[in-house]
Amino acid sequence: MDRFARQYVLPGFGKEAQEKLKKSKILVIGAGGLGCPALLYLAAAGVGTIGIMDGDLVSVSNLNRQILFGESDLGMNKAETAAHYLKSKYSDILIDCIPEFITTENAASVISKYDLILDGSDNFPTRYLVNDACVLLGKPLVFGAIYQNQGQVGILNANDSNSINYRDLFPDPPTAYEIPNCNETGVLGVLPGIIGTIQAAEAIKFITGYGNTLIDKMLFYNLLDHQSYEVGLSKNPDAHLSMPKTITEFMEMDYAVVCGNGDSINWVEAIGLLEKFPNGKLVDVREKDEAPRLKNFDHILVPISEIEETTSVLSLIDPLLLFCQSGVRSLKSVKILEKAFPGKKIHSISGGIEALDSPINKNYYGN
């Protein structure tokens, strides 16, 4: 029996819709909490070509929700690991593995090869980058996002220039420190599973014309009580103001700066600054009761909730190198301290303790 037999006999779907899936090419950007369940169901449904784009590595904190990975995959590239798993399950579809992060340099060449894009990213710079590339290239985009117990799904840029895109919802990008990600706020793994599966369902429906889709709509879902509702989206006259007009303009954009990540550095750069400037210091801006507490690690603790009252402690330190659990609160702290100390070198360490290159993550966890 054909593995798609149950789809053939589904009223309104049938072999015609299955053939459309077979001929389709879908790119999933981000093989994380949203991308993993979406990939599973797109592959199971018989999408002919599936691209997986992700430059990140599997870490232990991913395993509660990124269901394509297990303990044996720690430290492995997510796109390569997901591609290997799906290839072992299904021989009748093509899996394109792109083991790198999407950037303004590679976005156009990658996205242009696919019929539909599914955004499984978890940060604002990537969301705006993917949205703008899809608008410029005329590619429909299945959007998904989660926050604590809530999720959103919609289909953007579906038809023509009159279609809704992400900038119609949010013309001006929020800074990265304004809205925490799941590293800061936590998430039950089933929520991205639900939202990612709905994204896959919408992608399949869009490709095949089956059922009513979320084109120019946003579905809101709450895990706590399973309440959901749809909101129709409309064009925003300010949406075009910050959007690049051409691919050339797009490639010149710095989405990290646009979305407020311009003050971030990585751990290697932070350690380098400490070696260069002996008056510099690492500053933990997490709250006093947060775990893990750090032992045998040269730093000071200044919780973000107290930072405005304790600036005197920081006045003689330059540069100030701030970190937290994942880099969100440290970015917010940078903005607070920049007002108190204009001209001082103040940086947030990207990824915080959770970063793969973090010396804390590797060597300095306390008991």
VOLOBA-970005 format. One record per residue (C-alpha): residue number from 1; residue in three letters; z, y negated, x. Coordinates in pm, whole numbers, padded with zeros to 5 digits. Last residue first. Layout:
BEGIN
SITE	NUM	ALA	Z	Y	X
...
This chain:
BEGIN
SITE	367	ASN	04270	-02334	02651
SITE	366	GLY	04077	-02602	02837
SITE	365	TYR	03698	-02610	02868
SITE	364	TYR	03589	-02730	03211
SITE	363	ASN	03317	-02513	03354
SITE	362	LYS	02992	-02489	03165
SITE	361	ASN	03044	-02698	02852
SITE	360	ILE	03237	-02957	03051
SITE	359	PRO	02965	-02969	03318
SITE	358	SER	02724	-03055	03035
SITE	357	ASP	02366	-02951	03108
SITE	356	LEU	02334	-02754	02783
SITE	355	ALA	02472	-03045	02584
SITE	354	GLU	02755	-02952	02345
SITE	353	ILE	03013	-03163	02532
SITE	352	GLY	02805	-03474	02468
SITE	351	GLY	02443	-03422	02363
SITE	350	SER	02330	-03749	02519
SITE	349	ILE	02591	-03924	02730
SITE	348	SER	02642	-04271	02585
SITE	347	HIS	02609	-04558	02831
SITE	346	ILE	02780	-04887	02910
SITE	345	LYS	02686	-05102	03212
SITE	344	LYS	02870	-05431	03155
SITE	343	GLY	02663	-05739	03071
SITE	342	PRO	02838	-05817	02745
SITE	341	PHE	03180	-05647	02737
SITE	340	ALA	03338	-05672	02391
SITE	339	LYS	03010	-05672	02198
SITE	338	GLU	02869	-05395	02417
SITE	337	LEU	03191	-05203	02352
SITE	336	ILE	03127	-05159	01981
SITE	335	LYS	02762	-05066	02030
SITE	334	VAL	02850	-04811	02297
SITE	333	SER	03114	-04662	02066
SITE	332	LYS	02846	-04585	01810
SITE	331	LEU	02649	-04400	02074
SITE	330	SER	02964	-04211	02176
SITE	329	ARG	03015	-04116	01813
SITE	328	VAL	02678	-03941	01802
SITE	327	GLY	02664	-03775	02145
SITE	326	SER	02746	-03415	02054
SITE	325	GLN	03120	-03361	02095
SITE	324	CYS	03203	-03699	02244
SITE	323	PHE	03094	-03882	02559
SITE	322	LEU	03107	-04233	02700
SITE	321	LEU	03012	-04343	03050
SITE	320	LEU	03155	-04690	03116
SITE	319	PRO	03000	-04834	03431
SITE	318	ASP	03206	-05028	03523
SITE	317	ILE	03577	-04984	03447
SITE	316	LEU	03803	-05288	03488
SITE	315	SER	03798	-05386	03118
SITE	314	LEU	03841	-05034	02984
SITE	313	VAL	04216	-05030	02926
SITE	312	SER	04195	-05386	02793
SITE	311	THR	03949	-05263	02531
SITE	310	THR	04228	-05069	02363
SITE	309	GLU	04238	-05216	02012
SITE	308	GLU	03862	-05192	01955
SITE	307	ILE	03859	-04834	02081
SITE	306	GLU	04132	-04699	01856
SITE	305	SER	03927	-04505	01600
SITE	304	ILE	03674	-04424	01873
SITE	303	PRO	03943	-04234	02061
SITE	302	VAL	04000	-04350	02422
SITE	301	LEU	04069	-04046	02643
SITE	300	ILE	04020	-04084	03017
SITE	299	HIS	03817	-03864	03248
SITE	298	ASP	03838	-03647	03559
SITE	297	PHE	03826	-03288	03435
SITE	296	ASN	04094	-03038	03534
SITE	295	LYS	04179	-02983	03169
SITE	294	LEU	03986	-03095	02863
SITE	293	ARG	04110	-03053	02509
SITE	292	PRO	03870	-02840	02309
SITE	291	ALA	03947	-02932	02044
SITE	290	GLU	04011	-03251	01855
SITE	289	ASP	04365	-03376	01796
SITE	288	LYS	04335	-03693	02005
SITE	287	GLU	04012	-03811	01843
SITE	286	ARG	03687	-03798	02039
SITE	285	VAL	03589	-04099	02250
SITE	284	ASP	03613	-03918	02587
SITE	283	VAL	03549	-04174	02863
SITE	282	LEU	03391	-04087	03199
SITE	281	LYS	03462	-04355	03455
SITE	280	GLY	03282	-04597	03683
SITE	279	ASN	03458	-04798	03954
SITE	278	PRO	03312	-04569	04224
SITE	277	PHE	02953	-04676	04133
SITE	276	LYS	02686	-04461	04301
SITE	275	GLU	02858	-04125	04266
SITE	274	LEU	02962	-04207	03909
SITE	273	LEU	02605	-04318	03831
SITE	272	GLY	02469	-03984	03953
SITE	271	ILE	02718	-03797	03739
SITE	270	ALA	02589	-03989	03437
SITE	269	GLU	02222	-03928	03525
SITE	268	VAL	02284	-03553	03550
SITE	267	TRP	02481	-03563	03225
SITE	266	ASN	02200	-03723	03026
SITE	265	ILE	02159	-04089	02940
SITE	264	SER	02168	-04265	02605
SITE	263	ASP	02160	-04643	02552
SITE	262	GLY	01805	-04644	02417
SITE	261	ASN	01889	-04398	02142
SITE	260	GLY	01871	-04658	01866
SITE	259	CYS	01589	-04523	01653
SITE	258	VAL	01325	-04753	01797
SITE	257	VAL	01453	-04683	02149
SITE	256	ALA	01418	-04307	02109
SITE	255	TYR	01089	-04353	01927
SITE	254	ASP	00924	-04521	02224
SITE	253	MET	00578	-04607	02091
SITE	252	GLU	00279	-04628	02326
SITE	251	MET	00129	-04302	02201
SITE	250	PHE	00145	-04432	01845
SITE	249	GLU	-00039	-04751	01939
SITE	248	THR	-00323	-04540	02083
SITE	247	ILE	-00314	-04313	01780
SITE	246	THR	-00372	-04619	01565
SITE	245	LYS	-00179	-04841	01324
SITE	244	PRO	00170	-04769	01451
SITE	243	MET	00432	-04804	01177
SITE	242	SER	00682	-05088	01193
SITE	241	LEU	00541	-05303	00913
SITE	240	HIS	00371	-05025	00718
SITE	239	ALA	00670	-04925	00505
SITE	238	ASP	00754	-05279	00396
SITE	237	PRO	00562	-05259	00068
SITE	236	ASN	00747	-04937	-00024
SITE	235	LYS	00545	-04686	-00222
SITE	234	SER	00724	-04479	-00485
SITE	233	LEU	00925	-04159	-00486
SITE	232	GLY	01017	-03949	-00790
SITE	231	VAL	01370	-03810	-00773
SITE	230	GLU	01454	-03447	-00836
SITE	229	TYR	01793	-03298	-00917
SITE	228	SER	02021	-03022	-00795
SITE	227	GLN	02376	-02905	-00866
SITE	226	HIS	02472	-02586	-00685
SITE	225	ASP	02843	-02682	-00708
SITE	224	LEU	02942	-02701	-00341
SITE	223	LEU	02594	-02646	-00200
SITE	222	ASN	02450	-02971	-00334
SITE	221	TYR	02071	-02999	-00361
SITE	220	PHE	01846	-03305	-00376
SITE	219	LEU	01473	-03257	-00437
SITE	218	MET	01256	-03549	-00329
SITE	217	LYS	00924	-03629	-00489
SITE	216	ASP	00587	-03756	-00367
SITE	215	ILE	00452	-03399	-00380
SITE	214	LEU	00743	-03170	-00469
SITE	213	THR	00517	-02896	-00601
SITE	212	ASN	00444	-02756	-00945
SITE	211	GLY	00319	-02399	-00955
SITE	210	TYR	00068	-02232	-00722
SITE	209	GLY	-00197	-02452	-00562
SITE	208	THR	-00225	-02206	-00273
SITE	207	ILE	-00150	-02431	00025
SITE	206	PHE	00096	-02649	-00166
SITE	205	LYS	00278	-02354	-00319
SITE	204	ILE	00318	-02185	00021
SITE	203	ALA	00443	-02507	00183
SITE	202	GLU	00681	-02569	-00108
SITE	201	ALA	00825	-02217	-00078
SITE	200	ALA	00867	-02258	00298
SITE	199	GLN	01054	-02585	00246
SITE	198	ILE	01269	-02415	-00018
SITE	197	THR	01355	-02148	00240
SITE	196	GLY	01450	-02415	00492
SITE	195	ILE	01677	-02579	00235
SITE	194	ILE	01855	-02255	00145
SITE	193	GLY	01896	-02139	00504
SITE	192	PRO	01996	-02490	00608
SITE	191	LEU	02280	-02452	00356
SITE	190	VAL	02368	-02087	00436
SITE	189	GLY	02485	-02173	00787
SITE	188	LEU	02781	-02374	00662
SITE	187	VAL	02765	-02713	00830
SITE	186	GLY	02982	-02927	01053
SITE	185	THR	03018	-03304	01070
SITE	184	GLU	02965	-03378	01440
SITE	183	ASN	02733	-03097	01550
SITE	182	CYS	02579	-03112	01201
SITE	181	ASN	02432	-03456	01271
SITE	180	PRO	02609	-03789	01233
SITE	179	ILE	02450	-04090	01058
SITE	178	GLU	02500	-04434	01211
SITE	177	TYR	02493	-04325	01577
SITE	176	ALA	02120	-04250	01574
SITE	175	THR	02030	-04599	01462
SITE	174	PRO	01876	-04610	01120
SITE	173	PRO	01499	-04638	01125
SITE	172	ASP	01357	-04933	00930
SITE	171	PRO	01108	-04838	00661
SITE	170	PHE	01336	-04563	00520
SITE	169	LEU	01202	-04408	00200
SITE	168	ASP	00850	-04549	00227
SITE	167	ARG	00880	-04479	00599
SITE	166	TYR	00894	-04107	00528
SITE	165	ASN	00551	-04105	00364
SITE	164	ILE	00444	-04141	00002
SITE	163	SER	00079	-04092	-00080
SITE	162	ASN	-00148	-04389	-00146
SITE	161	SER	-00324	-04347	00188
SITE	160	ASP	-00439	-04004	00079
SITE	159	ASN	-00314	-03669	-00048
SITE	158	ALA	00011	-03513	00067
SITE	157	ASN	00166	-03773	00295
SITE	156	LEU	00508	-03637	00202
SITE	155	ILE	00629	-03317	00036
SITE	154	GLY	01002	-03319	-00035
SITE	153	VAL	01326	-03137	00045
SITE	152	GLN	01684	-03264	00068
SITE	151	GLY	02015	-03095	00144
SITE	150	GLN	02384	-03155	00083
SITE	149	ASN	02700	-02979	00197
SITE	148	GLN	02739	-03153	00539
SITE	147	TYR	02408	-03337	00575
SITE	146	ILE	02078	-03152	00555
SITE	145	ALA	01713	-03246	00592
SITE	144	GLY	01370	-03119	00492
SITE	143	PHE	01020	-03266	00490
SITE	142	VAL	00700	-03078	00416
SITE	141	LEU	00427	-03295	00569
SITE	140	PRO	00063	-03322	00466
SITE	139	LYS	-00172	-03415	00754
SITE	138	GLY	-00395	-03724	00750
SITE	137	LEU	-00394	-03769	01129
SITE	136	LEU	-00240	-04119	01129
SITE	135	VAL	00004	-04027	00851
SITE	134	CYS	00097	-03698	01018
SITE	133	ALA	00158	-03871	01353
SITE	132	ASP	00377	-04132	01186
SITE	131	ASN	00586	-03869	01007
SITE	130	VAL	00630	-03655	01317
SITE	129	LEU	00748	-03952	01526
SITE	128	TYR	00974	-04080	01249
SITE	127	ARG	01138	-03740	01205
SITE	126	THR	01163	-03685	01581
SITE	125	PRO	01344	-04014	01643
SITE	124	PHE	01569	-03951	01340
SITE	123	ASN	01722	-03620	01441
SITE	122	ASP	01748	-03267	01304
SITE	121	SER	01391	-03136	01315
SITE	120	GLY	01257	-02869	01079
SITE	119	ASP	00945	-03062	00980
SITE	118	LEU	00681	-02840	00822
SITE	117	ILE	00327	-02956	00901
SITE	116	LEU	00018	-02858	00703
SITE	115	ASP	-00344	-02779	00784
SITE	114	TYR	-00296	-02739	01159
SITE	113	LYS	-00496	-02818	01475
SITE	112	SER	-00444	-03197	01455
SITE	111	ILE	-00066	-03149	01492
SITE	110	VAL	-00092	-03022	01850
SITE	109	SER	-00332	-03277	02002
SITE	108	ALA	-00170	-03563	01812
SITE	107	ALA	00186	-03473	01903
SITE	106	ASN	00144	-03409	02277
SITE	105	GLU	00191	-03754	02433
SITE	104	THR	00398	-03908	02153
SITE	103	THR	00639	-03621	02199
SITE	102	ILE	00717	-03287	02036
SITE	101	PHE	00957	-03078	02237
SITE	100	GLU	00816	-02782	02427
SITE	99	PRO	00776	-02407	02390
SITE	98	ILE	00454	-02412	02181
SITE	97	CYS	00407	-02055	02055
SITE	96	ASP	00112	-01990	01823
SITE	95	ILE	00169	-01686	01601
SITE	94	LEU	-00137	-01523	01449
SITE	93	ILE	-00092	-01297	01146
SITE	92	ASP	-00171	-00929	01077
SITE	91	SER	00057	-00775	01340
SITE	90	TYR	00382	-00861	01163
SITE	89	LYS	00736	-00772	01268
SITE	88	SER	00714	-00770	01649
SITE	87	LYS	00506	-01088	01639
SITE	86	LEU	00780	-01254	01437
SITE	85	TYR	01048	-01171	01694
SITE	84	HIS	00839	-01277	01994
SITE	83	ALA	00748	-01607	01829
SITE	82	ALA	01113	-01683	01748
SITE	81	THR	01218	-01618	02107
SITE	80	GLU	00933	-01823	02252
SITE	79	ALA	00999	-02116	02019
SITE	78	LYS	01375	-02105	02078
SITE	77	ASN	01365	-02095	02458
SITE	76	MET	01626	-01851	02588
SITE	75	GLY	01974	-01955	02705
SITE	74	LEU	02146	-01725	02457
SITE	73	ASP	01902	-01468	02316
SITE	72	SER	02126	-01162	02358
SITE	71	GLU	02386	-01327	02137
SITE	70	GLY	02150	-01346	01842
SITE	69	PHE	01857	-01556	01724
SITE	68	LEU	01620	-01560	01425
SITE	67	ILE	01907	-01660	01199
SITE	66	GLN	01965	-02009	01324
SITE	65	ARG	02267	-02075	01099
SITE	64	ASN	02592	-01944	01250
SITE	63	LEU	02418	-01867	01581
SITE	62	ASN	02339	-02221	01689
SITE	61	SER	02684	-02284	01839
SITE	60	VAL	02616	-02009	02095
SITE	59	SER	02317	-02189	02241
SITE	58	VAL	01947	-02106	02214
SITE	57	LEU	01728	-02334	02424
SITE	56	ASP	01529	-02634	02300
SITE	55	GLY	01162	-02707	02360
SITE	54	ASP	01050	-02632	02006
SITE	53	MET	00709	-02590	01842
SITE	52	ILE	00627	-02280	01640
SITE	51	GLY	00270	-02262	01507
SITE	50	ILE	00190	-02021	01226
SITE	49	THR	-00161	-01892	01164
SITE	48	GLY	-00261	-01667	00874
SITE	47	VAL	00029	-01740	00640
SITE	46	GLY	00108	-01391	00511
SITE	45	ALA	00414	-01435	00288
SITE	44	ALA	00641	-01261	00542
SITE	43	ALA	00532	-01507	00812
SITE	42	LEU	00599	-01809	00593
SITE	41	TYR	00926	-01650	00484
SITE	40	LEU	01067	-01590	00830
SITE	39	LEU	00939	-01920	00967
SITE	38	ALA	01110	-02119	00691
SITE	37	PRO	01436	-01933	00753
SITE	36	CYS	01426	-02024	01125
SITE	35	GLY	01288	-02378	01089
SITE	34	LEU	01571	-02520	00883
SITE	33	GLY	01861	-02415	01108
SITE	32	GLY	01654	-02439	01423
SITE	31	ALA	01299	-02352	01525
SITE	30	GLY	01188	-02715	01528
SITE	29	ILE	00840	-02827	01428
SITE	28	VAL	00681	-02561	01209
SITE	27	LEU	00300	-02583	01217
SITE	26	ILE	00103	-02423	00934
SITE	25	LYS	-00253	-02290	00955
SITE	24	SER	-00413	-02151	00642
SITE	23	LYS	-00685	-01887	00611
SITE	22	LYS	-00446	-01605	00522
SITE	21	LEU	-00260	-01828	00281
SITE	20	LYS	-00581	-01912	00098
SITE	19	GLU	-00664	-01540	00082
SITE	18	GLN	-00327	-01474	-00078
SITE	17	ALA	-00401	-01737	-00341
SITE	16	GLU	-00722	-01560	-00433
SITE	15	LYS	-00557	-01218	-00420
SITE	14	GLY	-00310	-01297	-00697
SITE	13	PHE	-00105	-01609	-00770
SITE	12	GLY	-00113	-01707	-01138
SITE	11	PRO	00055	-01387	-01252
SITE	10	LEU	00213	-01203	-00957
SITE	9	VAL	00020	-00880	-00907
SITE	8	TYR	-00128	-00978	-00570
SITE	7	GLN	00208	-01112	-00447
SITE	6	ARG	00382	-00780	-00497
SITE	5	ALA	00097	-00603	-00316
SITE	4	PHE	00123	-00829	-00011
SITE	3	ARG	00229	-00549	00224
SITE	2	ASP	-00082	-00353	00121
SITE	1	MET	00000	00000	00000
